[in-house]
């Protein structure tokens, strides 16, 4: 199973459309918040089951703040992260994922990509931002999760060419 993970697109269509076109086919789309009203449009482009959560800039969405996705035999906790203080520490996020019996926690908010596999109980995954990246080099990023036939999850951080 292939899962496209994005976050913090902030209403920018070009970047998310380019990522969807570049990565198809995939089986599931996870958006970790701050889609800013484009949830239905993005899901339509993806053409597969999709989960969106509410970010700190999603004022008029009815998306939940937190969700649990079951995909490829994995339980995935999805949240934007701002309610868990992820800009300073990921301990509360990790605890929230473990309380929900999830082995993967997907979050956004920081605009900095992260694949943290240091705790064998839960992988912490942040795809960064497609709209306003903040890491060194400031390249728009997204993550692909590939769950193999043995149920093992593999995470790949990818860059998208910057649009002018």
C-alpha positions, -999 to +999 in steps of 0.1 A: +000+000+000+012+035-009+002+065+011+009+101+001+014+123+031+013+161+028+007+191+050+006+229+052-004+235+016-021+267+026-045+270-003-018+266-029-031+245-058+000+242-080+021+224-055-004+198-044-016+191-079+020+186-090+027+162-062-005+142-069+004+140-106+040+130-098+032+103-073+001+086-087-009+059-083-012+057-045-039+041-023-045+068+003-039+105+009-032+119+043-032+157+047-020+169+081-038+202+081-038+238+068-053+229+034-073+262+039-105+252+022-092+230-006-100+196+010-127+186-014-106+197-044-075+179-033-094+147-025-110+148-060-076+151-076-062+122-055-091+100-065-086+076-035-096+075+001-083+107+019-081+120+054-077+157+063-073+171+098-079+207+109-048+229+112-044+262+130-052+281+098-083+260+088-109+283+102-139+272+082-134+235+078-154+207+095-124+184+096-115+168+129-085+180+148-073+144+153-080+112+134-070+075+133-065+060+099-063+022+094-043+015+062-022-014+051-026-031+085-013+000+103-030+024+127-019+059+119-026+089+142-031+121+122-031+156+137-018+190+127+002+191+158-004+227+171-025+214+199+004+191+210+031+217+211+051+201+183+071+233+176+089+227+209+087+190+217+070+158+203+065+140+236+028+149+239+022+139+203+040+105+208+019+099+240-013+107+221-004+082+193+004+055+218-028+060+238-047+054+205-025+023+198-010+038+167+024+028+154+027+059+132+020+095+140+016+120+112+017+157+119+025+191+103+025+226+116+063+231+119+068+232+081+100+212+087+101+176+075+109+148+100+111+110+099+119+099+134+122+062+139+141+063+171+112+048+192+103+014+180+067+018+193+058+048+171+073+065+141+069+103+140+063+116+105+061+152+094+060+158+056+071+195+060+053+220+038+045+222+001+037+259+004+061+275+029+090+252+038+112+263+067+140+238+067+175+245+053+172+249+015+135+256+018+124+229-007+087+219-007+085+184+007+061+154+011+065+119+023+055+085+008+047+057+031+050+023+015+037-007+035+051-039+021+035-073+019+050-082+053+033-052+070+065-031+073+063+006+068+089+024+047+091+062+047+106+083+019+110+121+021+107+137-013+113+172-027+092+191-052+107+215-076+099+251-065+074+270-086+082+307-092 
